[in-house]
Amino acid sequence: MQAWWNEFSADFYQNFIAEMRYMDLLNGLKTTLIITIFSVLLGFIIGFLVSIVRSTYDKTGRLKILNFICNIYLTIIRGTPVVLQLLITYFVIFASVRIDKTFAAVLAFGINSGAYVAEIFRSGIMSVDNGQMEAGRSLGLSYNTTMWSIIMPQALKNVLPALGNEVIVLLKETAVAGYIAISDLTKAADVIRSRTYEPFFPLIGVAIIYLIMVMGLTKCVSILERRLRESDMR
């Protein structure tokens, strides 16, 4: 038992303490969080705008051209792997432009997330009873005012848990950012592994970090869902 502990301690020190290798993980974690946060913001903005266009077309038949463009966007983004979109963004779209890799990753992940957020928002809007729209219009409110004042608050309340789950998915998807040589959390583990020739500690360590973050986000989503249910009962 003592020999096993000594070997475990030596391997742990070699992978995380020696040469301050834990700093690689901390810097990678910082990069991962930056990419995730800004990708979420970009994805929510894109998704919200696309959902407004599509739901307006579904309800009124207006914005036909914009709806057609949005459908093309959704088809392409949801029909191709996110890692391929990341590679195309950096190596094809910005091939002739000197661009920060983190910015390229945020752009790729944000555009990818926006397609899924759009459908989440749209489902929330369409889940609101049509009578709500009719009631608003009968009170003399315009379509836009009714949408913003009556429909959207109810729709957002319905889809908040799903949006929380999308954030969790996006956090895990950023693990492929290393394909364009970004030193994110997963890439940091691979760098440590290449130096120590010991895959167990860096890879399992990063897996535990991701698991802790996902469990924290999952807990937040669960609390949000519980509070929404409690508010519905009042």
Beta strands, then each sheet from edge to edge (+ up, - down):
end
